[in-house]
Amino acid sequence: MYNFNQSSLYQIANSKTKSSVNTCIEEMKDKGLLIGYFGMLAKNIYGRNKVKNSEILELLIYGAYVEEQSKLEKTELDLFKGVANYYYEKGQEEVNEGLHKKRRVSEMSDAFFLSLLDRPNGKGYVWRQYVEAVVKYNADQIYRQCVIHIGQGKENNMEEPVFQNMIRKQQNAKLCINGDKISGDVDLFLIGFNNQAKLQGMYCFDEEAKCKFISVGDDTTTKECRSLNGQEFFVHDWNEFYRYSKMNGGMVKCRCYGLVTGLNLPPINDGFHWCRSTIKYLPVLEKEEKKWYNKLGNSNKNTFGGSGKGQFIEHIDKEQIEQKLKEYEEDIRNMPIEYGVLIDENNDVYAYQGTETNLNICDRSLDNVILTHNHPEVCSFGEDDYVLLEKNPKIKELRAVDKDYTYSLKILKTFDKPYNDFYRKGLGLVYRTHEEVQHCVMLELEREGYIKYDRKRNREM
């Protein structure tokens, strides 16, 4: 009945074929399958007298995919709920662990699960939209191949290798698991889906919950995730933060309520990549005993380099300096904007907040102080550091950290040459060693006896 050939494919279907198709549409309606775009297409064909055989072929293929998906729907949703509930309970367990309590962990409600399905993923669409789009795309692929076969005078047999290969690729595009390697849009969807469930689990046990963003520290980690690493966010309150944006080519300031999938909740989606970052509940004690950098209150955050005014943090003993420096530096190592920590000759500690490219200190002398700060990008001391040392030759030690290294510099004699003289020499060293250019400039300064310089690799790399 549906054995179309090249001459009949684009002709109007005869009454027998049309009647048979209408019967198929009525059966699909009884099964509740006439929804979305497919439902509109089927109703359109059902209500028309003149329908081409090509339209009928497209509808039949599309309907086969829709019916197959309907059989999988309950299994998929049961699987999703089981996985999401695991993360929902995990969020509760992290709160119990952080607060040292043993409250009974509960399962998520059906209402909350259904609300998760209606939330957009990192690409901006909800699960039902994704399923509908995939079904339509896959059906179109098979339809085009069927038309090619009809044009070549071949029989359309789904057992043929060409169709089996297409179906296998379609399945892999949706979700493919090979050992510990997972690909597919379902995986991308579930990352955000599960993290949303985990957040709600935290919130139901702690209405003031905060969590920390944790990225994987290796060379394949994206700049987006690296810029968010270590940052803390309220689960149900407004958050202001900086993160890298591929679209803008640098750090941007963001503001959102809670955590938004793709923005500050994994999977981070600014340029296609599989996100491996996670979130972890912050215990109440850590929230109350705020980090020193949370105490900073720049009077004018729009000023280049911050306000330039430091905030007293604490007084330390001389014997604590080395250990405290390590602690401060680990706190700011992966920060997306520059922070500075100054220890003066009385062992009083002051902290400063700058921008993503600059740190300004204008409220005190730098004589006999130890000053450390972070570089959001991997690089040694630059021209601005050189100018600071040039103006403050009595500084005791200048230090810096980035995600890969810790740098230390002590002045041995006054700088009497412009920075560009050493920069040109450093460029020559770059060609020979292939090292980072600012590191090479510091090596030239050390070679000529101006500084004592050291660079140590971060052990956590």
N, C-alpha and C positions, 0 to 999 in steps of 0.2 A: 504493500500500500504506500509506503514511504520510500520506494526505490527510485529516487530522482536521478535523472541523467542530465548531460550537458544541455540538451535542447529544452528540457522541461523545467530546469531549475529556476529560471526567472520568469516562467509563465504563471498565469493565475491558476491557483489550485482548483481541481474539479470538486463538485459538490460532495462526493464520497470522502475525499481527503479532508475537506473542510469540516464535514460532520464528525469525522473521527477525531480531528484535532480539538473540536469543541468539547467532545466527550472527555478527552484527556484533561482539558482545562477545568471542566467541572469536577473531575476527580481530585485534581490538585487543590481546587478551592475547598472541597470537603476536608482535605488534609491540613488546611490552614496555611498553604504555601504561597498564596497570591498576595504577597506583601512586598513593599519596597518597589524598586524599579522593575523587577520581574513581574510583580502583580499588575503594574500599569501596562507592561508590554503584553501580557496574556489577555487582559481585559480588552485591550485595543484590538487584538487579533480576533477575539471572540465576537466582538460587536460589529466587525466589518464583513461584508459579503465577498468582496474581492481581496484576496490575500495571495501573495506570491508564494510559490513553493519554497523559495529561499528563506522567506520569513518563517515559514513553518519549520524548516530544518533548524534555523537558529533557535526558535522557541523550544523545540524538542531537546536540543543539546543543553540549552540553558536550564530547562526544567529538570533534566537528569542530574545536573550539578546541584540545583536547589534541593531536590529530593534527597540526594546523598548527604548534603550538608545538614538537612533536618534530622537525619538519623544519627549524625555525630554530635548534634547540638547538646543534648543532655549529658553525654559522656564528657564533652569538653567543659561544660559549665560545672559539672561535678568535680572534675579534675581541678579547674580553676579555684573553686571554692575550697577544696582541700588544701591546695598550696597556699592560698591567701590566708586561710584560717591559721595555718602553721605560723605565718609571719605575724598575724594579729596576736596570737598567743606569745610569740617571741618578744614582741614589744612589751607586753605585760610582764613577762619574766625578767626583762632587762630592768624595768622599773622596780620590781620586787628585789632584785639583786642590788640595785643602786641604793635603795632605801632600807635595805636589810629587813624586809618584811616578807610575810608568807601568805599573802592574800590568794584566794582561790582564782585560778585562771579560768576565764570563760570563753566560749566560742562566739564568733561573730554572728550577728543576726542576719537573716535572709534579706532584710530591708537594706542593711548597710552593704551587703554583697552586691545587690542589684544596683545600688548607687555607685559602687566602684565601676561596674560595667559601663555606666553612662558618663564616666569621667574621661576626658581626652588624654591620650598618651603623649609621649614626647614629640610625635609628629602632628598632633593636633586633632586626631580623629578617635571616635569611640569604637568599641569592639564590634558592634553590629554594622557600623559603616565599613570597617575593615573586612568583615566576612563578606558583605555584599559586593564590595569592590573586587575581592579575590575571586569570588564565584563568577562574576561577570567577565573578568579578565581571562580566567581559565577556559570558560565556555567559548569566548571569542577565539582563543588560540585553536581549540579543537574544530570550531566551525570553519575557520580559514583553511585548515588542513583538509577538512572534508571537501570543501569547494575545489581545492587543488586536485584531489583524487578524482572528483567527478569530472573535472576538465580533462584529466588524463585517461578517462575511461576506466578507472579502477574502482573496485568495490570498497566501501568504507567499513573496515573490520577493526574494532578497537583492540583486537589481540595482536595486530601487526606491530612490528618493532617501532615504527615511526610514532604511532599513537602511545605505545607503552613508555617510550622515552620521554615524550611530552608530559605524560601523567606523572612519571617519576620526578621530573624536574619541578613540576608544580608542587608536589608534596614536599620536596626538599626546600623550596622557596618559602613555604609556610613554616616548617620546622624540621630541622635536620640535626640529629644527635649522633655524633661519631666519637665514642670514647668520652674525653673531657671537653670536646669541642662542640659548641652549640651555635647554630645559626638560625636565622629565620625571624620574621616579624613577630611571631608569637612570643619568642624569647624577649624581644624588645618591649612588647606590650606587658609581659609579666613582671619585668624588672620594676617598672613604675607602679603597676598594679599591686605588687607585693609590698613595696615600700609604703604605699598609701595605707595598706592594711596595718603595717607595723606601726606607723605614726598614730593611727586610731587606737591601737592597742596601748601605746604609751599614754595617750591622752585620757583614756578611760580610767587609768590608775593615777594619773598626775595631770591635773588640769593646767598646771603651769610648766608642763614638760618642755625641755629643750633637748636638742640632739646635735651631734657633731657629724660633720661631713668627713668621710675618710676615703681617700683615693689610694690606688696602688702605686707605690713609688718605684716605677721602672721606666725605661726609655720609651715604652709605647703608650704611657699615660698621656692623655691630651692636655693641652694648655688650659682648656676649660676646667677639667677636673682638678688639675694641679693647683689652679688659682683658688679653688674652693676648699682644698684640703685643710682640715683643722678648724674651719670656720663653724661657728655655733649659731643655731637657728631656733627660734620659738616655734613650737608645733602649732599653736593657735594664738598667734599675735603677729604684729607687724615686724618685719625684718628689713634692715638696710645693710647692704654689703657690696663689696667689689668682686667682680669676676672677669675673667678673660672672655672676650667676644671675638670670634673669628670674623664675623661680619664687619665689626668696627676696627679690627686689627690691633686691639689693645685692651686695657682694663676699662671696664665701664661700671658705673654705680647703678645698683638695682634696688628696688623696693617691692616687696610683695607680702601678702598675708600668709603666714605659715610657710609651707614648702610646696613649690609648684613643680610638677614633673617637667623636666627638660631645662628648668632655670636654676634651681638649687636642690632639686631632688632627683637622684638617679632614676632613669638614664638621662644624663646631660646631653642635650641634642642641639648643638650649634655646629653644623657640619657633621656628616654621617660617620658614626663609629659605634662599636659595641661597648657600652659603658660597664666597667667593672667596679665602680665606686659603690660605697655602702653608707649607711647612717647608723649611729649608735646613740643610745640614750645617755644623757649627762646626769649623773646623780645629783640630788638636791644639794649636797655639801659643796660640790664643785660649782654649782650655780650661785650659792650664797657667798662662798669665798672667791670672789671674782678675780680673774687674772689681772695682773698689774696693768696690762694694756687696756683693760676695760675701764680703768680709772681715769684715763686721759680725757681731758675736756678742752680741746682747742677752742679758743674764743672766736676764731675765724677760720673755719675749715676750707674756705674758698681761697685763702691766701696761698700763693705758690709755696710749697714746702710746709704747709701748716702754719700755725700761729707763731712758731719759733719759741714758744714758752713751754718750759718743762713742768712736769708734775712730780712732786716729791713722792717717792714710793716707799723707801725704807732706809734705815741705817744698818749697815752690816759691819762685822768685825773684819780686820785685815786678813785673818786666816780664811774667811769665807769668800774672798774675792774671786778666786779661781773657779770654785764650784758654782757660785752665783752667776758668773759670766756664762758658764755652760748652760745653766737653766734658762737665763734670759734669751740666749741665742737660739736654743731649741724652740722656745715659745714663738719666736718671730721668723724662724728660718724659712717657712713656706708662706709667709704673709704676702698678700697681693699688693700692699702698699708699704712704704718704708716706715719703720719704727727705729728709734734710737734710744739707747740706754747709756747714761753717763754716770760714772762713779768718780766723785771729786776727791780731793786730798784728805777730806775728813771722813771718807768712806760713806758719804750720803749718796743715795741713788736717786737719779732723776730720769724721767722717761719723756720721750717726744714722739709725736705723730706727724708724719709728713704726707706725701702723695706717692703715686706709683713710681715717680722718677726722681724725687728730690726730698731732702730732709734739711730743715732750717733750724739752727740753734742761735738765738740772739740774746738770751737773757743772762748769760754768765760767761766768765772767762774759761778758756779751755786749757789754761796752764795746769800742768801736773794732773790731768784727768785721764781716765781710761774711757774711751768712747767706742761703743760697738753699735752696729746697725745692720739691717738686712738689705739685700738686693733682690727684688722680685725676679729679675732675670739672672742667669748664670754669668757672672763676670766679676773680675777683681776690682780694685780701686780705680776710679776713673778720674776725669779732669776735675770734676767738682770736689772730689776728695783731695786731689793735688792742691787745688786752690785753698781748701780749708787748712791743709798742713802748711802751706806757704804763709798763710796769715797767722797761724798758731804754732810756731816752731817749738814751743815748750810743752806741747801735748805729750803725755807720758806714753800712750799707745793708742793707735787707731785700729779697730777690728771691724770685720764684716762677715756676714754669712749669706749663702744662698743654698739652694736645695742640694748642691753637690759638694760645696767646699766651705771651709772656715779660713779666713784670711787674717793676718796680723802684720802690723807695720810699726816700726819705731824709728824716729828721726835720729840720724847720726851727725848730720851737718846741715846748715841752712840751705834751702833751695835757692840757687842763683841763676837758673836758666828757665826759660818758658817751657810749659808742658809740651808744646809741639816738637821741641828738640828731642825729647825722650820718646815721643810718640812715633816720630819717623824712624828712630832706631829700633823701636819695638816692632814696627811693621816688618823690618828686615828679619827679625827673629821669628816672626810668625811664619814667614815663607820657609824657614829652615826647620822649625819644630812643629808647625801646624797647631800651636797652642792658641788659646783665646788672647786677643790682642792686648787687653788691659793687663793681663797677667804678664805678658812679655814686656810691657812698658815698665812694670814694677821690677822685673828682673834686670832691666837696663839701669834703673835707678840704684838698685842694690850693687850691681857690678861697678858702678862709678862711685860707690861709697857714701851715697846720700842716705840710705835707709838700711835697716835690717828687716828682711821680708820673709814671710812664711805662708805657705798654703797647704792645708791638710784636707784630705778627702773626707767627706761625711761617712761615718761608719754605717749608717742606715741605708746607704744606696744599695 
